[in-house]
Amino acid sequence: MAITGQPLDAAALVAGVASAGAGSDGAVTAFVGLVRNHNLDRRVYFLEYEAYELLALRVLQQIIAETAQAWPGTRLGVHHRTGRLEIGEASVVIVTASPHRADAFAACRYAIERVKQIAPIWKREHFEGGEVWLEGAAVHPDDEEARQRAHRTACA
């Protein structure tokens, strides 16, 4: 897991998570969140991400633990970028590895839902006509109802 101002390397994270299985995995999934050039019917120029890094790392560790509990045998890697990101750059990379593909897919989806819910990472969108803060942790990390919502979404 990492919070970094450097460009994210999805291939390196996939290789790292996959190699930890020592041949026991039947599936590796990856989610790469990219900066897009439009949102809410307006042209986006770039994004800026800020994080409370120490707390964000603790929250990512919590998400990894939740995932391991919900899908035993599944491993998870999460890297999130901070700073200015240009169109097309990766803002988040999540990789899961598991003996079974269904668990790998569900764990990956769960992880991004939880990152959006509880990680103290904020996104500022710069667009044609202005800028606005769009996202950030909306619920407490121990909110069981939110955790269950993320689990239902992941398993839908």
C-alpha positions in Angstrom: 0.0 0.0 0.0 1.2 3.5 -0.7 0.2 7.1 -0.9 2.6 8.9 -3.3 3.2 11.9 -5.4 4.9 9.8 -8.0 3.3 8.3 -11.1 1.7 4.9 -10.3 3.0 1.7 -11.8 0.1 -0.7 -12.2 2.3 -3.5 -13.7 4.7 -3.4 -10.8 1.8 -3.6 -8.3 0.3 -6.5 -10.2 3.7 -8.3 -10.2 4.2 -7.7 -6.5 0.8 -8.9 -5.4 0.8 -11.9 -7.8 4.3 -13.1 -6.8 3.3 -13.2 -3.1 0.9 -16.1 -3.9 3.8 -18.4 -4.9 1.6 -20.2 -7.5 -1.5 -20.5 -5.4 -3.6 -17.9 -7.3 -6.1 -18.6 -10.0 -6.9 -14.9 -10.6 -5.4 -11.5 -10.4 -7.6 -8.5 -11.0 -6.6 -4.8 -11.3 -8.5 -1.6 -11.2 -6.8 1.6 -12.4 -8.7 4.8 -11.9 -7.8 7.4 -14.5 -8.2 11.2 -14.8 -10.8 11.8 -17.5 -11.3 14.9 -19.5 -14.9 15.5 -18.7 -17.2 15.3 -15.7 -20.7 16.6 -15.1 -21.0 17.9 -18.6 -17.9 20.1 -18.3 -14.4 19.9 -19.7 -11.8 18.9 -17.1 -8.2 20.3 -17.4 -6.6 18.4 -14.5 -7.1 17.1 -10.9 -5.3 17.6 -7.7 -5.4 15.1 -4.9 -4.6 15.7 -1.2 -4.4 13.2 1.5 -3.8 13.0 5.3 -1.1 10.5 4.5 -0.6 8.9 7.9 -4.3 8.3 8.5 -4.8 7.3 4.9 -2.2 4.6 5.2 -3.9 3.3 8.3 -7.3 3.3 6.5 -5.8 1.4 3.5 -4.4 -1.2 6.0 -7.9 -1.5 7.5 -9.4 -2.0 4.0 -6.8 -4.7 3.3 -7.7 -6.4 6.6 -11.5 -6.2 5.9 -10.9 -7.7 2.4 -8.8 -10.6 3.9 -11.6 -11.3 6.4 -14.4 -11.2 3.8 -12.5 -13.2 1.1 -10.0 -15.5 2.9 -7.0 -16.2 0.8 -7.3 -13.0 -1.2 -4.4 -10.5 -1.1 -4.8 -6.8 -1.9 -2.5 -4.0 -3.0 -3.6 -0.3 -3.1 -1.6 2.7 -4.3 -3.1 6.2 -4.5 -1.6 9.2 -6.0 -1.5 12.8 -4.6 -0.6 16.1 -6.2 -1.5 17.3 -9.7 -2.6 14.7 -12.2 -3.0 15.3 -15.9 -5.7 13.8 -18.1 -5.1 10.0 -18.6 -2.9 9.6 -15.5 -3.7 7.0 -12.9 -5.0 8.3 -9.6 -5.5 4.9 -7.9 -4.4 1.3 -8.6 -6.0 -1.6 -6.7 -4.8 -5.2 -7.3 -6.3 -8.4 -5.9 -5.0 -11.9 -6.1 -7.0 -15.0 -5.1 -7.3 -18.7 -5.8 -10.7 -17.9 -7.3 -11.7 -15.2 -9.8 -15.0 -14.4 -8.2 -13.3 -13.5 -4.9 -10.6 -11.5 -6.8 -13.2 -9.4 -8.6 -15.4 -8.9 -5.5 -12.4 -7.9 -3.3 -11.2 -5.4 -5.9 -14.6 -3.8 -6.2 -15.0 -3.7 -2.4 -11.6 -2.0 -2.0 -12.4 0.9 -4.3 -15.8 1.4 -2.7 -14.2 1.5 0.7 -11.4 3.9 -0.5 -14.1 6.3 -1.7 -16.0 5.9 1.5 -13.4 6.2 4.2 -9.9 7.2 3.0 -9.0 10.7 3.9 -8.1 11.6 0.3 -9.6 14.6 -1.4 -10.0 15.5 -5.1 -10.1 19.0 -6.6 -11.3 19.2 -10.1 -10.1 22.0 -12.3 -12.5 22.5 -15.2 -13.5 25.0 -17.8 -15.0 27.8 -15.7 -13.7 27.0 -12.3 -12.6 24.4 -9.8 -14.3 22.4 -7.0 -13.5 19.9 -4.3 -15.5 16.8 -5.3 -14.7 13.9 -3.0 -13.3 12.8 0.3 -13.9 10.5 3.1 -17.7 10.7 3.8 -18.1 8.1 6.6 -16.2 6.9 9.7 -14.0 3.9 9.0 -15.9 1.9 11.7 -19.4 2.6 10.3 -20.7 -0.9 9.9 -23.6 0.1 7.7 -21.3 1.7 5.2 -19.0 -1.3 5.2 -22.1 -3.5 4.5 -23.1 -1.2 1.6 -19.6 -1.6 0.1 -19.9 -5.4 0.5 -23.3 -5.5 -1.2 -22.0 -3.4 -4.1 -18.9 -5.6 -4.5 -21.0 -8.7 -4.6 -23.8 -7.4 -6.8 
